[in-house]
Each structure stands twice: as C-alpha cells, then as structure tokens.
C-alpha cells in the first residue's frame, strides 16, 4: 500500500489576511445576521507565519441542529466537510474558496475560550509568538502523511503556551456573596485514599436531588476527586447540577433547602454560580445554567483523570504535597492547585 506525503506550506504573515476574514464575515452575516464570528488560527496573529488558510469560528446554540445554520451557509457557498459528534459536536465547513475553514462550536464550549485565549496571547506576547513560529517552521520542514499529524506534533508547545496564558489571564471582577459564613480552617487538608463508598454516596444524593427538583434537573454529574477511582481526595462529594437558569433561585433553592441542603454562596458575575452544601455526607452542590463553560471544563477534567493514570498520578502528587501545609481557607488549597488543574484540562480539551 502506497503512502502519501504531505508538504506543509508556511508563508510569512500577509497583511491581506484580516481583509479576507472580513470578506467572509460579511458573506456569513449576509445569511446569518446574528452570527457570532471570530478570526482564529495563525492567520489571525499579526507577525506569525502560517498556512495560507483563514480559520473562522462560529458559535451556535447547538451544532447538532444543522437545520438552524447549515442551509443558510450552503446558500452562501459553504459546505460541511467534517462532523465530530464525539468532540464538542464540532463541525467544519469549507468556504467558497478552498483556503477558508469555518469551525462551528456550541455556546459555552471551553474550546471557544481556548481558541480566543491562544490567539490573543500570541498577539500580545512576542516571545511566545516566536516560539510558536519556530516550532511550526521546524515541523513544517518534515514530510507528513497527514496534515493532522503535523498539527498533533505542535501540541506540546501549544499546551505550554496555553498554560502560561491561562495562568496570566485576569480574574473576572465580581464579588462572592457568602450567604452562610464558615469559620477559618487554619489546618492542613485531610486526604483519604479513594473510597468505593463515595460512588454510593453520590447515587444517594442524586436520588434526593432528582426527587426534590424533578424535571428542573437538566443534568446532574458526580465531579471532583471523589468521582475518580484511584484518586486520593477529601471525603467531600462534589456534584454538578445544571438547571434552566441558576440565577432564578426561587425555581430550585427552596426545594433543595427542604431536602436538607443550605445555600453557601452566590457568584453572580461568574456564570451565575451557586454553591449549596450538604452535611451528611459532606457535599458541595455546584449549580450552573446550560451552555456554561464550567460544565465543559469540569467534565473534561474528571474524564481525563479517569482515563489517564499519568495525569491522575501527577494530580495526586500535587494534592498530597499541598495538603500537608496549613491553610487559612480550604479554598486557598484549591487555588494553589490551579497550575496543575489547568494543565490537565488543556490536555483533555486537546
């Protein structure tokens, strides 16, 4: 069987690329007037060498609902070439010109922020821009069987750059409103080896929540360290609850209070997050609305730790090293894990 060689063509940055993006943006807005579009990929970064391909990102409510956007795009000359139902429901459409890729992702997908953060970081950071360009040139000099293999070979440096970008990004402004105060921790954090009973504890809480809320439960997931077999954890069950509107507390909080939970805090600016607590067993019930990026990130982190022992071991080493210190607040311990958590999430998102 004969193999096929692929040569990667890189060219120096072309000042015409932003104009090509604007042309395609106008074409798409002509058939989808409310479209949310961004120029992403290497051609969106001034000064960066790239394949001469304009990558656009379109954010829709549900990429699986192709009837809501594909016919309009087909009328503008686009055609669907890739469907990835098992990867963020990602779609790729080719433009009327062969050098146009339109990537479609759902609203709230972590890949959206990943693409924008990477683009903006490279625009603002010359050192990492040059690192990425140098890596691209080195790899492009090789012969590849598939373009995807060239893209995969860049992954290590992409993750390295993204880690710096995530850690450097400013914290979104906004205050945490504590509904119920707790005393300072002022102690190390107790970790236990994985306990198979934790899955049963979650199942009991799930049944209680579903009984309290019924059809108001959009999604309910066991997350956090106790959801990962083989991983040491605080004996605390983290639960992710998706409701139609987390800001509408009257629609779900009274029923959860009746079921034995209490409201710990509100974060109105940060995804309208609500945290409720349960005490027997110790439970953190995180409440978000649909199409929230945190859903994507929390599940990606959990599933990566379940499937990749090396990541699980890396995370546990960090947890054990940090847990032995004295922490004023348990949240300070959680914040200290940010670097390793972001690194693993980036690997999970791919």
C-alpha positions as CSV (number, residue, x, y, z in Angstrom):
1,X,0.0,0.0,0.0
2,X,1.4,3.3,-1.0
3,X,1.6,6.2,1.5
4,X,1.0,9.8,0.6
5,X,3.5,12.6,1.5
6,X,2.1,15.9,2.6
7,X,4.2,19.0,2.5
8,X,3.2,21.8,4.9
9,X,3.4,25.2,3.2
10,X,4.1,28.0,5.6
11,X,4.2,31.6,4.4
12,X,5.1,34.8,6.2
13,X,2.3,36.9,7.7
14,X,0.2,38.6,5.0
15,X,-1.5,41.9,5.8
16,X,-4.3,40.9,3.4
17,X,-5.5,38.1,5.8
18,X,-7.6,40.4,8.0
19,X,-9.4,41.6,4.9
20,X,-10.1,38.1,3.8
21,X,-11.6,37.4,7.2
22,X,-13.8,40.5,6.9
23,X,-14.9,39.4,3.5
24,X,-16.0,36.0,4.8
25,X,-17.6,37.6,7.9
26,X,-19.7,39.8,5.7
27,X,-20.7,36.8,3.5
28,X,-21.8,34.8,6.5
29,X,-23.6,37.8,8.2
30,X,-25.5,38.2,4.9
31,X,-27.2,34.8,5.5
32,X,-26.9,34.6,9.4
33,X,-27.3,38.2,10.6
34,X,-26.9,37.3,14.3
35,X,-23.9,35.1,13.8
36,X,-21.1,35.3,16.4
37,X,-17.9,35.0,14.5
38,X,-14.2,35.3,15.3
39,X,-10.9,35.1,13.3
40,X,-8.8,32.4,14.9
41,X,-5.8,30.3,14.0
42,X,-2.4,31.6,12.9
43,X,-3.6,33.9,10.2
44,X,-5.3,35.9,12.9
45,X,-2.0,36.8,14.6
46,X,0.0,39.6,13.0
47,X,3.6,38.7,12.5
48,X,3.1,34.9,12.7
49,X,3.9,32.6,9.8
50,X,1.0,30.4,8.8
51,X,-0.5,28.1,6.3
52,X,-2.5,30.5,4.0
53,X,-5.8,29.3,5.4
54,X,-8.3,31.6,7.0
55,X,-9.9,29.9,10.1
56,X,-13.2,31.4,11.3
57,X,-15.0,30.3,14.4
58,X,-18.8,30.3,14.5
59,X,-20.6,29.9,17.9
60,X,-24.1,28.5,17.8
61,X,-26.6,27.2,20.4
62,X,-26.4,23.6,19.1
63,X,-24.1,22.5,16.3
64,X,-26.1,19.2,16.0
65,X,-29.1,21.3,14.9
66,X,-27.7,21.8,11.5
67,X,-31.0,22.9,10.1
68,X,-30.6,26.1,12.0
69,X,-27.5,27.2,10.2
70,X,-26.2,24.9,7.5
71,X,-28.8,25.6,4.8
72,X,-28.1,29.4,5.1
73,X,-24.4,28.8,4.9
74,X,-24.8,26.5,1.9
75,X,-26.7,29.3,0.2
76,X,-23.5,31.4,0.8
77,X,-21.3,28.8,-0.8
78,X,-20.2,26.8,2.3
79,X,-20.4,23.0,2.6
80,X,-20.0,20.7,5.6
81,X,-16.8,18.6,5.4
82,X,-16.3,17.4,8.9
83,X,-18.6,16.3,11.7
84,X,-17.2,15.4,15.1
85,X,-20.1,14.4,17.3
86,X,-17.8,12.9,19.9
87,X,-15.7,16.1,20.2
88,X,-17.7,19.1,21.3
89,X,-20.1,18.5,18.4
90,X,-17.5,20.3,16.2
91,X,-18.3,21.0,12.6
92,X,-16.0,22.2,9.8
93,X,-17.4,23.8,6.7
94,X,-15.3,24.8,3.7
95,X,-15.8,28.2,2.2
96,X,-16.4,29.1,-1.5
97,X,-12.6,29.5,-1.7
98,X,-10.5,26.5,-0.7
99,X,-8.5,28.5,1.8
100,X,-11.4,29.1,4.2
101,X,-12.3,26.8,7.2
102,X,-15.3,27.6,9.2
103,X,-15.3,25.9,12.6
104,X,-18.6,25.6,14.5
105,X,-18.8,25.1,18.3
106,X,-21.6,25.3,20.8
107,X,-22.1,28.2,23.0
108,X,-20.4,27.6,26.4
109,X,-17.9,25.2,24.9
110,X,-14.4,25.5,26.5
111,X,-12.8,25.3,23.1
112,X,-14.2,28.7,22.3
113,X,-12.3,30.4,25.0
114,X,-9.2,28.2,24.3
115,X,-9.0,29.5,20.7
116,X,-9.5,33.1,21.7
117,X,-7.1,33.0,24.6
118,X,-4.4,31.4,22.4
119,X,-4.9,34.0,19.7
120,X,-4.9,37.0,22.0
121,X,-1.9,35.7,23.9
122,X,0.2,35.3,20.8
123,X,-0.9,38.7,19.6
124,X,0.4,40.3,22.8
125,X,3.4,38.2,23.6
126,X,6.3,38.3,21.1
127,X,8.4,35.7,22.9
128,X,5.7,33.0,22.7
129,X,4.8,34.1,19.2
130,X,8.3,33.5,18.1
131,X,8.5,30.2,20.0
132,X,5.4,29.0,18.2
133,X,6.7,30.2,14.8
134,X,10.0,28.5,15.3
135,X,8.2,25.2,16.2
136,X,6.0,25.5,13.2
137,X,8.9,26.1,10.8
138,X,10.9,23.1,12.3
139,X,7.9,20.8,11.9
140,X,6.9,22.1,8.5
141,X,10.3,21.1,7.1
142,X,9.4,17.4,7.7
143,X,7.2,15.3,5.4
144,X,3.9,14.2,6.9
145,X,1.4,11.5,5.9
146,X,-1.4,13.7,7.1
147,X,-1.9,17.4,8.0
148,X,-3.4,16.2,11.2
149,X,-0.1,14.6,12.2
150,X,1.7,18.0,11.8
151,X,-1.0,19.6,13.9
152,X,-0.6,17.0,16.6
153,X,3.1,17.4,16.7
154,X,2.6,21.1,17.7
155,X,0.5,20.1,20.6
156,X,3.3,20.1,23.3
157,X,4.3,23.7,22.6
158,X,0.6,24.8,22.2
159,X,-0.1,23.4,25.6
160,X,3.0,25.1,27.1
161,X,1.9,28.5,25.7
162,X,-1.7,28.0,26.7
163,X,-0.7,27.1,30.3
164,X,1.1,30.5,30.6
165,X,-1.9,32.2,29.0
166,X,-4.5,30.7,31.4
167,X,-2.4,31.4,34.5
168,X,-1.8,35.0,33.4
169,X,-5.4,35.9,32.5
170,X,-7.0,38.4,34.8
171,X,-9.6,37.1,37.2
172,X,-13.0,38.3,36.3
173,X,-14.2,41.1,38.5
174,X,-17.0,40.4,40.9
175,X,-17.6,39.5,44.5
176,X,-18.6,36.3,46.2
177,X,-21.7,36.8,48.2
178,X,-21.4,34.4,51.2
179,X,-24.9,33.5,52.4
180,X,-23.6,31.3,55.2
181,X,-20.3,32.0,56.8
182,X,-17.9,29.3,57.9
183,X,-15.0,29.6,60.5
184,X,-11.4,29.7,59.3
185,X,-9.8,26.3,58.5
186,X,-6.3,27.1,59.8
187,X,-5.1,23.5,59.4
188,X,-3.8,21.0,56.8
189,X,-6.2,19.4,54.4
190,X,-7.2,15.8,55.2
191,X,-6.9,13.5,52.1
192,X,-8.1,9.9,52.1
193,X,-7.4,7.1,49.7
194,X,-10.2,6.5,47.3
195,X,-13.2,5.0,48.9
196,X,-15.6,3.0,46.7
197,X,-18.4,4.2,49.0
198,X,-18.1,7.6,47.5
199,X,-19.9,6.5,44.4
200,X,-22.8,5.2,46.5
201,X,-22.9,8.5,48.5
202,X,-23.3,10.3,45.2
203,X,-26.0,8.0,44.0
204,X,-28.0,8.7,47.2
205,X,-27.6,12.4,46.8
206,X,-28.5,12.2,43.1
207,X,-31.8,10.4,44.0
208,X,-32.5,13.1,46.7
209,X,-31.9,16.0,44.3
210,X,-34.0,14.4,41.5
211,X,-36.8,13.8,43.9
212,X,-36.7,17.4,45.0
213,X,-36.4,19.1,41.6
214,X,-37.9,16.6,39.1
215,X,-37.8,17.9,35.6
216,X,-35.9,21.0,36.6
217,X,-32.8,18.9,36.6
218,X,-31.2,19.4,33.2
219,X,-28.1,17.5,34.1
220,X,-26.5,16.0,37.2
221,X,-23.0,14.7,37.4
222,X,-20.5,13.5,40.1
223,X,-17.4,15.6,39.7
224,X,-14.3,16.4,41.7
225,X,-11.7,14.0,43.1
226,X,-14.2,11.6,44.7
227,X,-15.6,10.9,41.2
228,X,-12.2,9.5,40.1
229,X,-11.5,5.8,41.1
230,X,-7.9,5.5,42.4
231,X,-7.5,9.2,43.3
232,X,-7.0,10.4,46.9
233,X,-9.4,13.1,47.9
234,X,-11.1,15.0,50.7
235,X,-14.2,13.0,51.7
236,X,-16.4,15.5,50.0
237,X,-18.8,14.8,47.3
238,X,-18.8,17.4,44.5
239,X,-21.9,17.5,42.4
240,X,-22.6,19.5,39.3
241,X,-26.2,20.4,38.8
242,X,-27.5,22.1,35.7
243,X,-30.9,23.9,35.9
244,X,-32.6,26.0,33.3
245,X,-31.5,29.3,35.0
246,X,-29.2,29.2,38.0
247,X,-29.9,32.9,38.7
248,X,-33.6,32.0,39.3
249,X,-33.1,30.7,42.8
250,X,-36.9,30.6,43.5
251,X,-37.2,27.8,41.0
252,X,-34.9,25.4,42.8
253,X,-33.3,26.6,46.1
254,X,-36.4,26.2,48.3
255,X,-36.8,22.6,47.2
256,X,-33.2,21.9,47.9
257,X,-33.4,23.6,51.3
258,X,-36.4,21.3,52.0
259,X,-34.2,18.3,51.0
260,X,-31.6,19.2,53.6
261,X,-29.1,21.5,51.7
262,X,-28.3,25.1,52.6
263,X,-27.1,27.9,50.3
264,X,-23.5,28.7,50.9
265,X,-22.7,31.4,48.3
266,X,-23.6,33.2,45.1
267,X,-21.3,34.3,42.3
268,X,-23.5,36.5,40.1
269,X,-20.7,37.6,37.8
270,X,-19.0,34.2,37.4
271,X,-21.5,32.2,35.4
272,X,-24.3,32.9,38.0
273,X,-22.7,30.1,40.0
274,X,-24.5,29.0,43.2
275,X,-23.0,26.6,45.8
276,X,-25.2,24.7,48.2
277,X,-23.9,22.5,51.0
278,X,-25.0,19.1,52.3
279,X,-23.7,17.8,55.6
280,X,-24.4,14.0,55.8
281,X,-22.3,13.2,53.8
282,X,-20.3,16.4,53.2
283,X,-21.5,17.7,49.8
284,X,-20.7,20.7,47.5
285,X,-23.5,21.1,45.1
286,X,-22.4,23.4,42.3
287,X,-25.3,24.9,40.3
288,X,-24.9,26.4,36.8
289,X,-27.1,27.1,33.8
290,X,-26.9,25.3,30.4
291,X,-24.2,26.2,27.9
292,X,-21.8,27.2,30.7
293,X,-18.2,26.7,30.0
294,X,-17.5,25.3,33.5
295,X,-19.7,22.3,32.6
296,X,-17.3,21.5,29.8
297,X,-14.2,22.1,31.8
298,X,-15.3,20.1,34.9
299,X,-16.3,17.1,32.9
300,X,-13.2,17.2,30.8
301,X,-11.0,17.3,33.9
302,X,-12.9,14.4,35.5
303,X,-12.9,12.2,32.4
304,X,-9.2,12.9,31.7
305,X,-8.2,11.8,35.3
306,X,-10.4,8.7,35.0
307,X,-8.8,7.7,31.6
308,X,-5.1,8.7,32.0
309,X,-3.2,7.3,35.0
310,X,-0.2,9.6,34.4
311,X,-2.4,12.7,34.8
312,X,-4.1,11.2,37.8
313,X,-0.7,10.5,39.5
314,X,0.5,14.0,38.7
315,X,-2.5,15.5,40.2
316,X,-2.4,13.3,43.3
317,X,1.3,14.2,43.9
318,X,0.4,17.9,43.8
319,X,-2.5,17.4,46.1
320,X,-0.5,15.4,48.7
321,X,2.3,18.0,48.7
322,X,-0.1,20.9,49.2
323,X,-2.4,19.2,51.6
324,X,0.3,18.9,54.3
325,X,0.6,22.7,54.6
326,X,-1.6,24.8,56.9
327,X,-4.3,26.7,55.1
328,X,-6.5,29.5,56.4
329,X,-9.2,28.5,54.0
330,X,-9.7,25.2,52.1
331,X,-10.3,27.4,49.1
332,X,-6.7,28.6,49.3
333,X,-5.6,25.0,49.0
334,X,-7.8,24.6,46.0
335,X,-6.4,27.8,44.4
336,X,-2.9,26.5,44.9
337,X,-3.7,23.6,42.6
338,X,-4.6,25.9,39.7
339,X,-1.5,25.3,37.6
340,X,-1.7,21.5,37.5
341,X,-5.5,21.6,37.1
342,X,-5.3,24.0,34.1
343,X,-2.5,21.9,32.6
344,X,-4.6,18.7,32.8
345,X,-7.7,20.4,31.5
346,X,-5.8,21.7,28.5
347,X,-4.6,18.2,27.7
348,X,-8.2,17.0,28.0
349,X,-9.6,19.6,25.7
350,X,-7.0,18.7,23.1
